[in-house]
């Protein structure tokens, strides 16, 4: 399997622009996670989907962030409008069960810089 | 308050030496504890997962221990290699799919 696939790997955008990050989980996995990582705060869970349904979005920073999972093989994380403080690495991860017991596999991350 | 604290923040060791990383947590109700290795510029990779009833788990030269009574875990690396240079992240799960992350220990192995 190719693992969790994220795109773009790197993006530089101007403040106020819309940013869309994409993720393809491992085939057969029913749980998908979006994380954000910064030097200051480390890894933070933003949102967690199970069977394409958002289960916990308490980590989403504010209304500028939204995530969707229209089917089992695709998810997006959108930031609109983007701000410099959104600069971070955004990881998508997937697991083949609820995520509590099974290994969570991470993608290589999307490196976002908002200037 | 549910928290995960890791120590030391950073560590430098000579190749071939052993080292131990610490993780203390206050997460409740505890479900499981995971150790991840994150190479620079890459996504985290799972090393071990331990549940309440497990005291130790090994993955090659990596051995994790868990003391659920004192809420402490350690990751022991034996005979370190240059490729062990990475950040090691402790993640504690509470029931209900709540995940709490440590800020990681940055390990540098030098020749």
Contacts between the chains, C-beta under 8 A, distances in Angstrom:
chain1	res1	chain2	res2	distance
A	4	B	43	7.6
A	41	B	103	7.9
A	42	B	89	7.5
A	42	B	101	5.7
A	42	B	102	7.2
A	42	B	103	4.0
A	42	B	104	6.0
A	43	B	44	7.4
A	43	B	89	6.4
A	43	B	91	7.8
A	43	B	101	4.5
A	43	B	104	7.9
A	44	B	101	7.0
A	45	B	99	5.1
A	45	B	101	7.5
A	48	B	97	6.1
A	50	B	97	8.0
A	55	B	97	6.5
A	56	B	97	6.3
A	56	B	98	7.6
A	91	B	43	5.5
A	91	B	44	7.5
A	93	B	43	7.6
A	98	B	97	6.1
A	99	B	93	7.9
A	99	B	97	5.7
A	99	B	99	7.9
A	100	B	31	5.3
A	100	B	32	6.5
A	100	B	93	5.6
A	100	B	95	7.4
A	100	B	97	5.9
A	101	B	32	6.7
A	101	B	49	7.3
A	101	B	51	7.5
A	102	B	49	7.9
A	103	B	46	4.6
A	103	B	49	6.6
A	104	B	34	7.7
A	104	B	46	6.6
A	105	B	46	7.5
A	106	B	43	3.4
A	106	B	44	5.0
A	106	B	45	7.1
A	107	B	43	5.4
A	108	B	42	6.1
A	108	B	43	5.2
A	109	B	42	7.6
A	109	B	43	5.5
